[in-house]
Structures are given as C-alpha cells and as structure tokens.
C-alpha cells in the first residue's frame, strides 16, 4: 500500500479513471479506495474535504478534490512534466 498517494474513487467516475491512468502511465504508485464498496472510505472523504466528491486525491499532506481541474498542481507536486 502506498501512503504517499491515495485516491478515493467510485467505479463509474470518468475523472477517477483518467487520474488512475495518468498515474499508471507516469509510473506513480498509488493506493485506491473505492467509496462505493466501503462506506468507511466515503466517510474519510467527508472528513478530509467536507464534501462527497470523487476523485479525492491525497498526496502526502495535500488534498485535491477532483483531478482534471487540479492536474497542473498535482503534476508539480509529483514532479511530472
């Protein structure tokens, strides 16, 4: 399990799929938490953000709500590009 990058998802979320593909293509390991299958993960998202939005991405101590709109900052934090 990778504690450096966590992504909270649901299976039908296209932004979640895009984020996971981006991380895989850039050889960035991550731990995925499916909020649809485990209510505990959905509660963690709420505690992190005060919202019920996926993907919620946690990189070290930074929390991102959504992927596409945060791609530039996520790439900078991960030193990609």
SULDA-V504797 format. One record per helix or strand of 2 or more residues. SS is the DSSP state (a for helix, b for strand). FROM is the first residue (numbers start at 1). LEN is the number of residues. If there is no record, write none. Layout:
ss=SS from=FROM len=LEN
ss=SS from=FROM len=LEN
This chain:
ss=b from=5 len=5
ss=a from=14 len=12
ss=b from=31 len=4
ss=a from=39 len=11
ss=b from=56 len=4
ss=b from=62 len=4
ss=a from=68 len=10
